[in-house]
Amino acid sequence: MNVAISSRETSPAATSANLFRLLNEFILLLLGALLILLALTRRVGLPARPAALVFLGVLFIYWGVRAWMRREPETSRVQMHLRAGSLVLVGLFVLGIPLLPLGDANLLLGIAGSVLVLRGMVSALLVLKKN
Protein backbone atom coordinates (compact mmCIF):
# COMPACT_ATOMS: atom_id res chain seq x y z
CA MET A 1 0.00 0.00 0.00
CA ASN A 2 1.48 3.34 -1.02
CA VAL A 3 1.02 6.10 1.49
CA ALA A 4 1.77 9.63 0.41
CA ILE A 5 3.49 11.79 2.97
CA SER A 6 1.72 15.08 3.30
CA SER A 7 3.58 18.35 3.48
CA ARG A 8 2.31 18.84 7.04
CA GLU A 9 4.32 15.85 8.24
CA THR A 10 7.59 17.14 6.78
CA SER A 11 7.17 20.83 7.56
CA PRO A 12 8.15 20.81 11.29
CA ALA A 13 11.60 19.39 10.55
CA ALA A 14 12.11 21.82 7.71
CA THR A 15 10.88 24.69 9.85
CA SER A 16 13.19 23.89 12.75
CA ALA A 17 16.16 23.55 10.37
CA ASN A 18 15.30 26.92 8.84
CA LEU A 19 14.93 28.49 12.28
CA PHE A 20 18.35 27.14 13.24
CA ARG A 21 19.86 28.61 10.05
CA LEU A 22 18.19 31.94 10.79
CA LEU A 23 19.57 31.87 14.33
CA ASN A 24 23.08 31.16 13.01
CA GLU A 25 22.87 34.03 10.55
CA PHE A 26 21.55 36.36 13.26
CA ILE A 27 24.50 35.46 15.48
CA LEU A 28 26.90 36.22 12.62
CA LEU A 29 25.11 39.51 12.01
CA LEU A 30 25.59 40.42 15.68
CA LEU A 31 29.26 39.39 15.53
CA GLY A 32 29.72 41.63 12.50
CA ALA A 33 27.99 44.50 14.29
CA LEU A 34 30.32 44.01 17.26
CA LEU A 35 33.37 44.14 14.98
CA ILE A 36 32.07 47.33 13.38
CA LEU A 37 31.46 48.84 16.81
CA LEU A 38 35.00 47.96 17.90
CA ALA A 39 36.39 49.49 14.73
CA LEU A 40 34.38 52.70 15.17
CA THR A 41 35.43 53.17 18.80
CA ARG A 42 39.07 52.66 17.75
CA ARG A 43 39.73 50.27 20.64
CA VAL A 44 41.65 47.88 18.41
CA GLY A 45 45.37 47.46 18.60
CA LEU A 46 47.83 44.74 17.93
CA PRO A 47 47.78 42.04 20.59
CA ALA A 48 50.93 41.10 22.43
CA ARG A 49 50.99 37.92 20.39
CA PRO A 50 50.03 38.66 16.78
CA ALA A 51 50.36 34.94 16.02
CA ALA A 52 46.86 34.52 17.49
CA LEU A 53 45.42 36.81 14.80
CA VAL A 54 47.34 34.97 12.12
CA PHE A 55 45.96 31.68 13.45
CA LEU A 56 42.42 33.09 13.53
CA GLY A 57 42.73 34.38 9.95
CA VAL A 58 44.04 31.03 8.71
CA LEU A 59 41.24 29.26 10.60
CA PHE A 60 38.58 31.41 8.90
CA ILE A 61 40.15 30.75 5.50
CA TYR A 62 40.28 27.01 6.24
CA TRP A 63 36.60 26.99 7.22
CA GLY A 64 35.71 28.89 4.05
CA VAL A 65 37.62 26.51 1.79
CA ARG A 66 36.13 23.54 3.63
CA ALA A 67 32.64 24.96 3.12
CA TRP A 68 33.33 25.39 -0.60
CA MET A 69 34.44 21.78 -0.90
CA ARG A 70 31.31 20.39 0.78
CA ARG A 71 28.74 18.94 -1.58
CA GLU A 72 25.45 20.75 -1.39
CA PRO A 73 22.18 20.32 -3.27
CA GLU A 74 21.73 22.61 -6.24
CA THR A 75 19.02 24.58 -4.43
CA SER A 76 21.35 25.72 -1.62
CA ARG A 77 24.45 26.30 -3.72
CA VAL A 78 24.10 30.10 -3.59
CA GLN A 79 23.98 29.98 0.22
CA MET A 80 27.06 27.73 0.25
CA HIS A 81 29.02 30.16 -1.92
CA LEU A 82 27.90 33.06 0.25
CA ARG A 83 28.95 31.31 3.47
CA ALA A 84 32.28 30.14 2.10
CA GLY A 85 33.15 33.41 0.39
CA SER A 86 32.37 35.49 3.44
CA LEU A 87 34.51 33.27 5.68
CA VAL A 88 37.45 33.52 3.29
CA LEU A 89 37.08 37.31 3.06
CA VAL A 90 36.88 37.73 6.83
CA GLY A 91 39.92 35.46 7.18
CA LEU A 92 41.91 37.57 4.74
CA PHE A 93 40.97 40.79 6.53
CA VAL A 94 41.84 39.35 9.96
CA LEU A 95 45.09 37.99 8.53
CA GLY A 96 45.92 41.46 7.23
CA ILE A 97 45.58 43.13 10.66
CA PRO A 98 49.00 42.10 12.02
CA LEU A 99 50.66 42.33 8.59
CA LEU A 100 49.61 45.87 7.63
CA PRO A 101 50.36 49.13 9.48
CA LEU A 102 48.59 49.62 12.81
CA GLY A 103 46.51 52.50 11.44
CA ASP A 104 44.73 50.11 9.08
CA ALA A 105 43.62 47.71 11.83
CA ASN A 106 40.35 49.55 12.51
CA LEU A 107 39.55 49.75 8.81
CA LEU A 108 40.19 46.05 8.27
CA LEU A 109 38.13 45.12 11.31
CA GLY A 110 35.26 47.33 10.14
CA ILE A 111 35.33 45.78 6.68
CA ALA A 112 35.37 42.27 8.17
CA GLY A 113 32.38 43.19 10.33
CA SER A 114 30.55 44.63 7.32
CA VAL A 115 31.11 41.40 5.41
CA LEU A 116 29.58 39.42 8.29
CA VAL A 117 26.61 41.80 8.59
CA LEU A 118 25.92 41.59 4.85
CA ARG A 119 26.27 37.82 4.94
CA GLY A 120 23.83 37.59 7.82
CA MET A 121 21.23 39.75 6.09
CA VAL A 122 21.52 38.14 2.65
CA SER A 123 21.57 34.59 4.02
CA ALA A 124 18.55 35.30 6.21
CA LEU A 125 16.69 36.63 3.19
CA LEU A 126 17.63 33.53 1.20
CA VAL A 127 16.43 31.23 4.00
CA LEU A 128 13.15 33.13 4.27
CA LYS A 129 12.72 33.15 0.50
CA LYS A 130 13.12 29.38 0.49
CA ASN A 131 10.01 29.00 2.68
C-alpha positions in Angstrom: 0.0 0.0 0.0 1.5 3.3 -1.0 1.0 6.1 1.5 1.8 9.6 0.4 3.5 11.8 3.0 1.7 15.1 3.3 3.6 18.4 3.5 2.3 18.8 7.0 4.3 15.9 8.2 7.6 17.1 6.8 7.2 20.8 7.6 8.1 20.8 11.3 11.6 19.4 10.6 12.1 21.8 7.7 10.9 24.7 9.9 13.2 23.9 12.7 16.2 23.6 10.4 15.3 26.9 8.8 14.9 28.5 12.3 18.3 27.1 13.2 19.9 28.6 10.1 18.2 31.9 10.8 19.6 31.9 14.3 23.1 31.2 13.0 22.9 34.0 10.5 21.6 36.4 13.3 24.5 35.5 15.5 26.9 36.2 12.6 25.1 39.5 12.0 25.6 40.4 15.7 29.3 39.4 15.5 29.7 41.6 12.5 28.0 44.5 14.3 30.3 44.0 17.3 33.4 44.1 15.0 32.1 47.3 13.4 31.5 48.8 16.8 35.0 48.0 17.9 36.4 49.5 14.7 34.4 52.7 15.2 35.4 53.2 18.8 39.1 52.7 17.8 39.7 50.3 20.6 41.7 47.9 18.4 45.4 47.5 18.6 47.8 44.7 17.9 47.8 42.0 20.6 50.9 41.1 22.4 51.0 37.9 20.4 50.0 38.7 16.8 50.4 34.9 16.0 46.9 34.5 17.5 45.4 36.8 14.8 47.3 35.0 12.1 46.0 31.7 13.4 42.4 33.1 13.5 42.7 34.4 10.0 44.0 31.0 8.7 41.2 29.3 10.6 38.6 31.4 8.9 40.2 30.7 5.5 40.3 27.0 6.2 36.6 27.0 7.2 35.7 28.9 4.1 37.6 26.5 1.8 36.1 23.5 3.6 32.6 25.0 3.1 33.3 25.4 -0.6 34.4 21.8 -0.9 31.3 20.4 0.8 28.7 18.9 -1.6 25.4 20.8 -1.4 22.2 20.3 -3.3 21.7 22.6 -6.2 19.0 24.6 -4.4 21.3 25.7 -1.6 24.5 26.3 -3.7 24.1 30.1 -3.6 24.0 30.0 0.2 27.1 27.7 0.3 29.0 30.2 -1.9 27.9 33.1 0.2 28.9 31.3 3.5 32.3 30.1 2.1 33.2 33.4 0.4 32.4 35.5 3.4 34.5 33.3 5.7 37.5 33.5 3.3 37.1 37.3 3.1 36.9 37.7 6.8 39.9 35.5 7.2 41.9 37.6 4.7 41.0 40.8 6.5 41.8 39.3 10.0 45.1 38.0 8.5 45.9 41.5 7.2 45.6 43.1 10.7 49.0 42.1 12.0 50.7 42.3 8.6 49.6 45.9 7.6 50.4 49.1 9.5 48.6 49.6 12.8 46.5 52.5 11.4 44.7 50.1 9.1 43.6 47.7 11.8 40.4 49.5 12.5 39.5 49.8 8.8 40.2 46.0 8.3 38.1 45.1 11.3 35.3 47.3 10.1 35.3 45.8 6.7 35.4 42.3 8.2 32.4 43.2 10.3 30.6 44.6 7.3 31.1 41.4 5.4 29.6 39.4 8.3 26.6 41.8 8.6 25.9 41.6 4.9 26.3 37.8 4.9 23.8 37.6 7.8 21.2 39.8 6.1 21.5 38.1 2.6 21.6 34.6 4.0 18.6 35.3 6.2 16.7 36.6 3.2 17.6 33.5 1.2 16.4 31.2 4.0 13.2 33.1 4.3 12.7 33.1 0.5 13.1 29.4 0.5 10.0 29.0 2.7 
